[in-house]
Amino acid sequence: MSQKPKIRLKEYTKKKAEGLERIRQSAQSAFVRAQDEKTRGNIQEAARWMDRAHRLAEYNPNITFDLVMLKLKLRQYDDAYSLLVPLMKKFDFYEGWLVLAILLAHKKELSQSIEQLHYALSRYCPTNKTWGMIREIIRSAGKEGCCGLIGSVGQVWVDNRHRKHVSVFLDNECIFETLDPFFSLPPGWEGYSYLHVEIEDTPLVGSPIDIQAILRTEGFVENDDKFVKGWLWYPAEPDRIPTIYVTDEYGKFYKELQAIKEFDVATLEFPLFRAKQFFIPIDEFLFGLYRFQDDYGQNLIGSPIDPLVLRNKSSRLRDIKKKHQNYIPVSAYYKGSHPEIADDQGVRVVVIIPVYKGFYETIACVESVLKTLPKEFVIQLVNDCSPDIELIEWLELKVNHESIFLIHHLENLGFPGAVNTGIQAWPGYDVILLNSDTLVAKGWADCLHKAAYSEENIGTVTPFSNDASIFSYPYHDKVNPIPSLKSVQNLMRYMQKTHQDMVINVPTAHGFCMFIRHDCLSQTGLFRENLFAQGYGEENDFCMRAQHLGWRHVLAAGCFVGHKGGVSFQNSKQALLKRNLGILNKLYPDYDEMVMDYIDKDFLRSVRRKVDLYRLQDLEKKQVKLSKPIQYALFITHTYGGGVERAVQERANELRLKGVTPLFIRPTLLGDACQLEIQLKSPSFQNVDIEELYPNFKFNLPSEYDDLLVFLKNRSVLYMQVHHFAGHHVMIRNLLQDLKIEYEMYVHDYMSFCPRISLINKQEVYCGEPNDLTKCQICIGKELFDESEPIHMQKWIDRSEKELQDAKLIIAPSQDTANRIYRHFSSIKEIQIQNLEDDRPDLSVEQLSYFSQICNQNQNSQLTTSSKRFKVCFIGAIGIEKGFNIVHQLVKDADQRDLPLEFSLVGRTVDDRLFEKTDRLFITGTYQEEEAISLVKQQNADIAFFPAIWPETWCYALSLAWRSGLETVAFDFGAIAQRIKNTQRGWILSSLMAIPEQNDMLLNLCKKVRYKKDNR
């Protein structure tokens, strides 16, 4: 990446971080306010503030669940349900299942309510506070009874409504019958899988109880320079005080302690995370490994750990050849030479698959390997003390003495330990490490083997995958859908067709699927269990050691392996990943820099793009054979969202209904390239298959402009719409002539004659659209905007005029917009007006609101608590051009004069923090279109005010206000004023009015509307 884009990226990253920090602070303030209101018993107000916190931090599950509980207290069951269901699809926690059961019971869906309770009781311990509620729901559904297990004491609770004898089984063994509502299980019950509690051969709700789920623990351990520290909890019984047992590497007892310290702030990882922390001074430890285990002898994630290993430093580079060296900080860029290459290059290969959890994923993985593995290769399964008995039984059925073998660990050693066990069982073999949550297709193993021996100094080989960091495809910078086996087979075929024998140098391998040559392995040594515990980073450490010895790491570009990712220990993943990356960067101080440098250079971009192109061509050929050729509509637009994006998607949907596929050209972040987006399905469509994604049609500009042109000319493009050039490289404009396709020009704002787009000058006021370009030139100064050099206004105008003249059709959303274009471009004779919405001027506000409610019956119209003050509502994202300064001054004036007037904003401002200390303005936070009417109605406002200080070309939020039943107020210019006049649904203010005058007018209008409502 050149220096100029790096500077721009740095500036963007800084601004983005500042923006995220503002949002975080605002979310925290709203959360604290909600908690304060809840403490005071103001549940309605608490819900309002918690809803704001949720909108600002929508991915925080703890805030979401707090909001669910407040909605439940307010008996807003539909709202609570709609919030909780998506949360439960992501997270599994006791309180969530109980609340879901309560909500379903309120919805009179008792059978589904019982299903949730059954799941909760089968995997979690009931509490005294919840047992009565559970019994009540179960009895109201006419069920015989329910049961639960308290793991800490081995006690079973039974609700037996008819006092019948209860039969108790551990797995398939009947241990006794009883009438007692509370009884203890016999010693050794922890070793069983399931507890069955039945009445007359009918299981109670909750039976069978998954004993191992009840007993499961989640814990983590790490160290810094002062402490060995970590946390532990029992998710099925979170109030239980956990005990940690520490032993040395010889198994000798060292220390026992309880974790009792609460976390200061709830983790963002998991709802209602109630782990307890522990700290041990690091000076209490000697050199060597220590195991940190729970009550059941299971290692905490991160254990075993050697707290002092990174203190034992050596700076002598010659020590790098030691296979198990201590801490030697060496540059990640350092490359050795002359690796010890073996003479034999046989085909003795073992596929090592460590197994722990993921029943269905592991079965699918093993089955796919068995169907595709060459005869000479063998499979070594390593059962890393899996708690899934059914999984291990299935694996044992697959074992034979010819090609598949199984080793059992008596304790969980983690991925590095399991890998080492497999390696040591097959000395001298090439190794393929394969995660148990992968899927492979025909030819995968041969492809990796061939790549490994394509050059003598290749040590490791990694394939492409859907989830493999820098080796991911089709996206490499965001999450890809998980592919089916059929998709894996297809993607493998595409990779083979495009890059069959290609190998590409990479900085490191990826352990999800990693071929290691036996001579590289012999020289480098095993994975370092003493550093990386259960995994993450161990393969990178191996690769750095191998690289220092002269071995190369490559990507087999002709191979694709599917990967689900994160099956084994999801909740501790981020903590372990962060810890191990820290270790990796201590060992190799510039490791992150090396990887980021590789990403910046984007060596794999052309490879991904070639695969995308081949796949697309293949799809196009298939559609031709079906007599359904793909025909495209080309949209040039920006990436900033808002009203432009909504309008563009509406136009795209119209064409999609005609069988045309939308093809978007958008600018990249830095404006040095363009990104093509093929929308085979609407963005609103939830389930998108991985094979429907083509995200790699990115073209650097100007260097790859010809490639872009060829790509577009080779498609059947029927329509071309130009919506926006903001953010684009100036060369994109050449497409209007070079493609030789008639195009329609859509006018969304005033970029055609104002580089600032919204006619707002440096003084943050409307410029008045001077006819003198000299004034415009002074206004824009030498700012670059999206141009490669400072703008010359006459050239800007001439260019825009030419583009408008050449357009087949110019389309504006309002007559006011068209008039302004006419005024600045006298040569333009005809502009077609296409309103973005039907304002229905034949209907009053009340009538429009009524019909909108009928069309949106799922909208919740519950209102907030009424106020003695009159209320004005703002709607949308309020930036400078939308009237941010006006809003700020209105609030300040209302405060200073203590007017009976307050405001609410359904949306956000450019800086919400300015309003946090006033009770005059409540800001909801961003909203989704489907909830907008409900949210506006909840504000219980008298009128809506649109304080935009520029002549808007349209305004979706204005329609939203009308559909919510609010009459509207705006300044006397732009499409908003024009629409209000046309429909008679509001009032127009002079933009010259002082702020006190505006407030007085708003107050009078509120009184007028309130009087009108009260006297209907």
N, C-alpha and C positions, 0 to 999 in steps of 0.2 A: 504494500500500500504506500503510495507516495505521501510526501509530507503534508501537502495541502488537505487531502481527505482525512488524514490522521488528526489534524488540528480541528477540522469540522466535527469529526467523530468525538473527539475529546470534549468539545464545547457542548455537543448534543448530550453526551453522557452525563456531563455535569448538570445541565439544565433538567434532564430527566430525573436525576437523583434528587435535585432540589425539589422538583415537583412531587415526587413520591414521598419525600420527607414532609412536605406541607400536608399532603393527604394523610400520612400516618399521624401527624400531630393533631389534625382535625378529628380523625377517627378516635384517637385516645381521649381527646377532650369530650367528645360526644358520649363515649362509653362511660367516662367518669361521671358526667352529668346524669346519665341514665341510672347509674348505680345510686347516686345521691337521691334522685327522685324516688327510686324504688324503696330506699331506706325510710324515706319520709311517708311512704304509703301512697304516693302519687303514681299509680300504675299506668294511667293513661299517658301522662307526661313522660314517664320512664320509657314506655313503648315508643313514643315519638322520637326520643333521643337515641334509643337503641336502634331504631330503624335507620336513622341517619348514620350511625356508626357502621351498621351492616352495609349500607350503600357505599360507604367510603372504603370499607375493608371486606368486600363481599366474599373473599376467600378465607376469612377467618372463621373456622367452624365454631369456636367458642362464642363469638358474638352472635352468630346465627342462631345457636341453640338458646342463648339468653333471650333473644327476640322471640323465639318460638314459645318459651315459657311465659313471657309477658303476654303474648297474644292468647295463650291458653287461659291465663287469669282473666283476660278481658272477654273471654268467650268468643273470640274471633277465630273459630275453629277452622274455617276454610283457609284463612291466611296462614295460620300455624301449620296446617297440613301441607300447603304448597311450599312452604319453606323447609319443612322437615324431610319430606320424601327425597329430594335430591341429596340432602345431607346424609341420609341413611344409605344411599347408594354408594357413597364414598367411604363412610366410616361405620364401624360396628361397635356400638357401646350400649350398655344396659339401659341407662336413662332414656336414650333415644327410642329404643324398642317399646318401653313402657308408655312414653308419651304418644307414640304412634298408635299403640293399642287404645289409649284413651280417646284419641281423636277419631279413630275408626268407630269406636263405640258410640261417640256422639253423632257420627254420621249414620248410625243404625246399620253398620256393616259389621255385625258381631262375629261372623265366621272369620273374616280377615283379622279382626281384633284378636281373636283366640290364636290365630296363626302367629302373630307377633309375640304374644305372651308365651306361647310354646317355645319359640326360638329363644326368647330371653331366658326362660327358666332352664332350658337345656344347656346353656352355656355360661350363665351368670348366677351368682349367689343372691337370693332375695334378701331384702332388708326388712327390719321391723316396720319402717315407715311405709314401705310399698306392699307388704304382704296382704294387708287388709284390702287395699284397692284391687290387687290381683284377684283375690278370692271373690270380691264383689262382681267383677266383670265376668269371671268364669261361671259363677252361679247364675248370673242374669242370662247367660247363653245356654243354660240348661245342662252344663257339663257335670260329670260325676265329681270331679275334683282336680287338684293340681299338686305338684310336688316340686321341691327345690333342694339343693345341696349346699351347705355351708362348708367350703373347702378347708378353712383353717382348723376346724374341730371335727370334721367328718360327720356332721349332724345333718339328718334329712328332715325336712319339714313337709308335712302332708296335710292338705285340706280334704277331708273325707266327709262330704255333706250327709251321707246316709249311715255313717259309722260302720262300714263294712270292713271285713278283713282285707288287708293290703298285702300282696305278695311282692317280695323284694328280691331282685336278681342282680348279681354282678356278672356282667357278660351273660352267659347262658346258664349260670349256676344259681339256683334258688337258695338263698341263705336263711330266710325265715319269713314268717307271716306275722302281722301285728295289727293292733287297733290303735296304737299310740300315734298321736299327731306329730311327735318329735322323737326321734330315735337315732342312735349312733351306729355307724358302720363298723364292722370288725377290723382289727389290725390288718394292714396290707392292702386295704381297699384302693390305695393310691396306684397300685400296679395294674388295675383293670382299666378297660377302655370305656365301658358304658354301665350305667346304673339304670335298671328297669324297675319301675314301680307301677303295679297293675292291680286292678280290682276286677275279679272274674274274667281274667285274660284280656281286659281292656286297659290300655295304657292311660295313665292320668296325663293331663296337660303338663308338658315339660319332660315327659318320659319318652324315649330314653335320654338320660342326662349324660352329656359328653364329659367324662371325668377329667380327661387331659385338658379340655378347654377350661374347666373350672380351676384347675391347678396351674394354668400357664402363668408364666412371669415374663415381664419385659424389663430389661435392665441394661445399663451401659456403664462402662468405666473408661477413663482416660487419665492423663496426668499433665500437669504443667510444671513449672520450675519449683512450685511450692507444695502442691498437693497431688495425691492420687484421689480422684473424685469421680462421682458418678451418681446414678439414681436407680431405683428399683421400685416396682409396684406389681400388684396382682390385679389385672384388669377386671377379672370376674369378681373380685372382692377388694375394691380400691381402698377401703378404710382400714384394711389389715396392715399392721406395722411390719415391714419386711426386715429380715435378718440377712446379713451378708457374712459369708464364711470365706476367709482368706487362707490359702495354703501356699507353700513354696513349690518350686519345680519338682521336688522329690515327694510331694504329697504330704509333707509335714504340716500340721496345724500351726497357723501363725496368728490369726486374730479373728475375733467374732465381734460384730457391731450391728447396731440397728440403724436403719435409715429413717430419720425423723424430721429432717428439715424440709419445710414446704418450699416449693418454688415461689419466687417473688412475683413472677408474671406467668400466666398460663401460656404454655407452649402453643405455637401455631400449628404444630404437627397433628394434634389429635384432640377431639372435643373432650372436655372434662378430664384432661390429663392430670392425674393426681399422684404422680410418682413422688417419692421422698428421696431427698439427696443425702449423700454422705461425703465426708472429707477426711483424709488421713494425711498428716504431714509427710512429705516425701523423704524427709531425713530419717524416718523410721524404717526405711527399706534398704536392703543390701542389693548388690548387683545380682541379677538372675530373674527368672520368670516367676510370676505369682498368678495364682488363679483366684478369681472372685466368683463365688457361686451362691446360688439361692438355697432355699430350704430343701430343695429336691436334688441338689448336686449338679444343677445345670449352670454352665458358664454364662455370666453376663456378656452381652455383646461388647467386644473389645478385650475380653479376657481369653487367653492369658496375656499378661502385660509385663514388660520389663521396664519399670519406671526410670531406671538409671541408664538404659542402654545408649541413649543419645548424648549422655555426658562423657562417654568414653571415646573421645575424639582422637583421630590421627590425621595429620595433613600430608602424610607421605604418599604420593601418588603411586609409588611402586607397590603399595599394599593392595591396589585395586585388583590384582590377580588372585587374591585369596577368595575362595568360594563363599565363606561365611564371615566376611570381615565385619568389624564393628563400625561405628559411625565414622565414615570418611566423606565429608562434604566435597563433592566433585561436580563440576559444571555439567548440566544436562546436555550441553552442546559438544562436550568432549567425545571424540570418537577414536577408538583404538584402531589398530591395524594388525594384519596377519593373524587372524583367528586360527585355532588349531582344528583344521578341517580333516575329518576322517576319510580314509580311502574307500571304505565300503559305503555304498549308497543303495542298500537293499530297500525292499518295500515292507519291512517289518514295522507296522504301525499299530498303536493301541489308541483307542478312543476312550478317554477317561471321563466318566460322567458322575460327579458327586451328587448324591441324592439326600435331601433333607425334608422339604415340604413340597406341596403342590401336586396332589394326587393326579388330577387329570392332565396337568401340564407334563408331568414326568412320563406318564403312560404314552401320551402323544409323541413326546420326544423320542423315547426308546423305540416305539413302533416305526417312526419315520427313519431312524438310523438303521434298524434291522432290514428295512426294505431297500436301502440305498447303499449299504456298505459293501465295498469290494471283498471278495472271498478271503484274500490274504490278511485283511485287517481283523483285529479283535476288539471287543468292547469290554472295558473294565468299569463296572458299577461300584461305587463306594458309598455304602450306607453310612452316613455321618450321624449315627445314632438318631435316626428319624423317629419322631413320636407317632408317625402314621403307620400303624401295624398293617392295615389293609394294603398300603402301598408296598411295603416290604414283602408281604406275602405274594403280591402280584409279581414283583421283580424276581423272587425266588423261583416262581414257575417258569420264568423265561431263561433261567440259567442252564447252560449246558457246558460240556467240557471241550467244545471246539471253537466257539467264537464269542461267547459271552460269559463273563465271570462276575462274581459279587463278593466284596469284602465288607464285613461288618465292623464298625467302630463301636466300642463299648461306651464311649463318651463323645460328645460333639466337639470336634476339633476345628470346625469352620472350613471354609473353602480352601485356603492354602494347605491346611493339614490334610484334607481329603485328597487334594491333588497330589501332594507329596507321597501319600500312601499308594496311590495308583501308579505314580512314576517308579517308585522303588520296587513295585511288584513286577515291572517289565524293564529291567536294565538293558540298555543298548537299543531300545526301541525309539523310533520317532513317536511323538505324542501329539494327539489332538485333544485339547481340553475343550469340553463342551458342557455348557450349562444345561440343567435338566428342564429348563423352560424354553428350549429352542425347538425349531422344526427345520428339517433338512430335506433337500430334494435330490433327485438323481444326479450324480456327477459331482456332488459337492466335495467329497473326500479326495477323489482323484484330482480335482482342480487345485485343492490346497497342496497336495503332495507334489504335483507337477510344478507349481509356483515355487515351492520350497527348494527344489533342485534345479530351477532354471538358471541360477548363478551360484557359485560355490560358497559365497560368504553370506547367504541369506540364512538368518537364524530363526525368524518367526514369520508366520503368515496369518493375516486376518481377512475374513471376507466382509462384504457389505452386509448390512442388516437394517431392519427397521428401527432398532434400538441399540445403537453401538457408538454413541458419542460422535466423533468426527467421521466415523465410517457409516453413518446412518444414511438411508435412502428411503423414500425420495427427499424428505426434509432432512437437513443436517443440523438445523438450528431450532427445531421445535418438535413436539411429540408427534410421531406417526401413528396411525391406526395399527392395531395388532393384526397381522395378516393371518388368514386361514391357510391350511396346508396347500390348498389349490393355488392361492395367491403366491405362496412361497415357490411353488413349482413353476408358475408363470414367470415370476421375477428372476428366478435362477435361469430360465430359458432365455430371457431378454439379456441378462448379463453375459451369458455365453455367446449370444449372437453378436453382441457389440464389442466385447473385450475378452475374448476367450482365453488368451494366453498372456494378457497384459499384467505386469506387476508394477507397482508404484511405491517408491520409498515413502515411508511414514515414520513419525517420530517414536511411536510405540505401538505395541499390539493391544488388543482388547481381549480380556480373559473370557468373555462369553463363548467365544469360539476361536481357538488359538492353536495353530500348528507350530510345534517346536521340534526342530531337527535334533537328533540324538547327540550329535557332536557339539552343538551349541549348548545343549542341556548338560552334557558331561563337563564342559569347561566352566559354565556359569554357575552351576549348582542349583539346589532346590529353591522353592519359594520360601520366604523368611516368615515363618509362623510367629516368631518372637516379636515381630514388629507389627504385623497386619491382622492378627487375630482371625476373625471370621471372614475377612476379605475386604476388597476395594483398595486398589493401589499396589497389591502384591505383584501383579503382572507387569505393571509399569516399572517397579523397582527391578524386577528380573530383566526387563528390556534395557534399562539403563546400565545394569551390570554387564549384560551381553554386548551392548554397544561399546562400552569402554574396552571390551576385549576384541573389538573389530567386527562384530556381527551386525548385519543389517536387518531391518524390519520392513516388511512390505505388505501392501494390500493386494489380494488377488481380485482384480477388478472384474473377473469373469464368474465370481461366486457370490451367492446370496443365501444367507441363513436367517430364518425368522427367529425373533426373540421377544418373549413376553415381558421379561424384566421385573425385578423387585419382588419375586414370589416368596423368598425365604424369610426375610425379616424386615417387613415393610416399615414398621413404625420407628425402628431404630436406624433406618438406612441413612438418613441425612446426618445424624450424629456421628455414625461410624465413618461415613464418607468424609465429613469435615475433618475428623481426627486424623484419618489416614492420609489425606491430602497434605495436612500439616506436616506429618512425618516425612512424606515424600519430598516436600520442598525443603526440609532440613537436610535431607540426604543429598539432594540435588537442588541447590538454592535457586536456580533459574529454570526449574522444570516447567512451571506455569507459563513463563515467558516464552519458552521454546514451543510449547503447544499452541499458544495464542499466535505466535509468529507464523506457525504453519497454517493455522486457520485463516489468518489475514491474507496469506498468499494464495489461499483457496486453490490448491493444486488439483483437487478432485472435482472442481466445478465443471470443467469440460467433459469429464467422464460421466457425471450425473446427467448433464444436458444431453449427451449423446444417447443415453439410455431412454430418457424421456422422449426424445425425438423418434427413436425407433419404436417405442411403445405406441406413441401417438400415430405414427404412420401405419402401424399394424392395425390399430383400431379403425383408422380411416378406410383401410382396404377392406376390412371385414364389413363395415357399414355399406360400402359400395356393392359388395357381393350380395348384401341383403336388400339392395335397391333402396337404401336409406342413407345416402351420402351425408356426411357431416358438413353443414354449411354454417358459416360463422358471421356474427355481428361484432365488429371491432369497436371498442370503446376506449378513447383516450381520456384518462381522468387522473385525479390525484389520490393521495393516501390519507387525507385528513378527516375523512368521515363526514358527519354532520348532514345538513340538508342536501348537499351535492351527492353524497353517497346514496342517500335514500332515493333521490330522483333517478340516479343512474341505475340502481337495482330495480326500480319500478319499470324503467324502459327495458332493461334486460329481461325481466320476467314477461313482459308483453311479447317480446320476440321469442323467448323460450317456448311460450305457448304455441307459437307458429312453427315449432320444430327447429329453431335456429339456436346455435350454441354461442353464448356470450364469450368473447375473448377480450380481456382487459389489458391495457398497457398502463402501468403505473410507474412512477419514479421510485428508485431506491432511496434509502435514507439520506445518502450523501449527494444524490443527484448526479452521480457519475455513471449511472447505468439505468436501464429500465427493466422492469419485471413483467413478464407476461403471465396472465392468470386465465386458465381455461376453466370455465364453470360448467361442468357437465350437469351439475345439479345446483339448485338454489342454495345460497349460504344458510337459509333457514332449515334446510334438510339436515336432520341430526346424524343419520348413519351414512357416513361416507367411507367407501371401501378404499383400501390403500392403492388399488390399481386405478382408481379414478382421479388420482392426484398427479399433476404435472407441474411441480413448483420450480423446475430448474431452467426454465427459459428466461434466463437473465443475460442481458447483453450489455457489455461495457461500451460506453460512448465517449468519444467518437470511434474508437478502434474497431468495434464490432457492429457498426451500423450496417455494413453491407450484409453481414450474416443475418441481422434482424430483418432486413429488407427481403432477402431470399426466403426466410422462414415464412413471412407474411404472404409473399407472392405465391408460395406453394400451397397455400390454403385457399379454400373456396370462401372468400369473404363477400357476402351479399350486401351488408350494410356497414357504414362507418359513421360513428357519432363522435364528435369532439366536444367533451364536457369541460375539461380543464387542463391547462398546461402548468399549473403551480407545482413546483418541485422538480419538474422535468428538465433534463438537459435540453439546451436550445435545439439540438439536432433532431429531436423528435418531431419538430414542426416540419421537417423536410418530408415526412411521410405523406403529408397532405398532397404534395405534388408527385412524389416518387412512386406511390402505390397505384396511381392512375385509377383511383376509385372515387366516385362521387361521395361527398360527405355532408353531413348535417352539422351545423355549428350551434351548440346550446349555450345560451348566455345565463350563467348562474350569478355573476357579479360583474364587476367593472374592470377586470384585469386587462381587457382589450385596450383601455386608454389610461389606466392607472396601475402602475407596478405595485402600489400598496394594496390594491384589490378593492378595499372597502371605502376608499375616498377619505380616510382618516389621516390627518397629517401628523407631523412630529409633536405638535402641541395637543394631540389626542382629541381633536375636534374635527367635525366635518369641514372639508376644504371649500365647499361651495362650487366645485367643478369650474375653475377659471378657464376661460377660452384662450388665455395666454400661456403657451407651452413653456415660456421662460419661467413662469412661476412654478409650473410643475417640475421643471428641471431643478430649480432651487430646492423644492420640497424633497425630491428623492436623493439629491446630492450625489455622492459617489458610491452609494450602497450597491452591492452586487445583486441582491435578490437571488434569483436562480440563473442569472446570466454569467457568462465567463468573463465579462468585462463590464465596467460601469455603463449604465444605460444612457443612450442619447434619445431623448423623448420623441423627436421627429421621426427617427428610424423606428422607434417602438410603434408609433401611430401608423406609419406607413405599412409596417409588417402586418399589424392587426387588420388594417383596412383591406390589404390584399387577401388575407385569409378569409375575411368575411365576404368579400366580393366573389371569391372562387367557390364558396359553399353552395351546394345545391339548395340548401334551405337554412335560414337563420331562425332559430326558435327562442323566444323569450317567455318567461313564466307570467309576465304581467305587462299591461300597456305602459305603465310608468317606466319599467325597465327598457322597453322598446323605444320610448320617447327619448331617453337619455342616450341610447346608442345612435339614434337618428341625429341627435344634436351634435355629437362628436364625430360622426362619420357621414358627411353630407352625401357621399356617393351611394350609400345604402338606401335602397328604395323600398324594400319590402321585408318586414319581419313578421313571422307568424307567431301569434299569441297562443300558447298552450298552457292554460292554468294547470298547476301541479295537482290541484284538488278541485272538486266541485263545491263552491261555497254555498250553493242553494239559497240565493237571496230571497226566494219565495217563502222561506221558513223563518220564523222568529227564533231567537235564542232558545226559548223554552221548547219549541217544537223540535229544533235540531238536536237539543240535548235529549229529549224524550226518545227520538228515533235512534240516537247513538246508544242509549241505554239498552234498547231492545236488541240492537246488534251486538252488544257487549254484555250479555247477561251475567258473565262470570265476574264482572267488575264489582268490587266491594265498595259500596258508597258510604260506609260508616264515616262519620265526621269527627273531627277532633273537638275537644271541649270548647264550647262557645266562650267568647271573650266580650268584655264590656267595651273593648275597643273595636273600631271598624278595621277591616282588613283588606289589604291590597295584595294580590298574588302576581309574582313574576314567574315566567316559565322559560326554561331552557338553560343553555350554557351562557352565562353573562360575562362576556369579555368587554374590552374597551369599546369596541364598535357597537356592542349590544347594550351599552349604557351602564357599565360598571360604576363609573364615577358618579353618574346620576343617582344610582341606587345608594351608593355610599353617602352622598350628601342628603338624600331624602331621609335616610335613617338618622343621620346626625341631627338634622333640623327637627325631626319629630321628637327626638330625645331632648334637645335643648329647649323646645317650647312645650314639652310635655303634652303633645297632642294626643287625643283619643284615637290614635292611628297606629297600626302595626302592619308588618309585611311578612310574607312568606315567599320563599323561592323554591319552586319545584324544579330542581336541577342543581347547578353549582355556579360559582364565580371563579375568576382567575385567582382569587386569594380569599378563601372563606375565613381565614384567621382574623381578618379585620373586623368581623362581626361577632366574634365569639363572646365578647363581654357585654353585648347588648341583648335585651329581651325584645327589641323592636323587630328583629328579622330572624326568622327560623329558616334554615336551609336544609332541604331534605337530602340532598345528594343526587347523583345521577339515577336515571330510571330507564326501564325498558318500555318500549312503545305500548305493549299490551297492558301495562299497569298504569299508564299515564292518566287516563280519565279518573280512575279510582283515586290516585294520589292527589290530583288537583282538587277533587271533591272533598277529600279529607281535610284540606286546609280551611274549609268553611269560609272562603273569602267572599267579599261583596263584589269586587270587580277584579279584572286582570289588567295590568299595565305593561306595555311593551316600550321600554325607554330607549330603544335603538337610536343612535345619533347619526346613523348613515341611512340612505334610502334603500331599504331592503328590497331585494328582487322578488322574494316570496317569504313566507314564514309558516312552517308547519305548526309551530307552537300556537299561532293565532287560531288555527282551526281547532286545536286541542282545547283551548279556552272556551270556544263557542260550544263544542260538543260536551263540555263539562258544565254548561249552563251559565257561563260568566259573560257579561257584557265587557267590552274592552276599551282601553284608552291607549292612544299612541300620539306621537308627534306628527306634524302636518307635512310629511313627505314620504315618498317611497310606496312600495306595494301594500304595506300594512295600512297606511292611511287610505289608500285607494280602495282597498277591500272593505274597510269599515264603512266608508261612505256608500259603497255599492250595496251593502247589506243592511245598513242602518242598525248595526249591532254594537254601537258604542259611540265614543266621542273623540274628537281630535283636539289636541292642545298645541299651542304655539311653541315652537322650539326656543323662542326668545324669552319665555317665562322664567322668572327667577325661581330658585328652588323653593322658597317659602310659598310662592304663588302656586307652584305645582302641588305642594302638599295640601294647601287650602282647597284647591280644585279637586284633588283626589278625595279629600275628606267629604266635600259637598256631594260628590258623585256617589260615594259610598252611602251617605245618608239618604240620597234620593232612591237608590236601589233598595236599601233596607226598608224604607217607607213603602215602596211599591210592593215588596214581598209581604210585608206585614198587613197590607190592606187589600190583598187579593180576595 
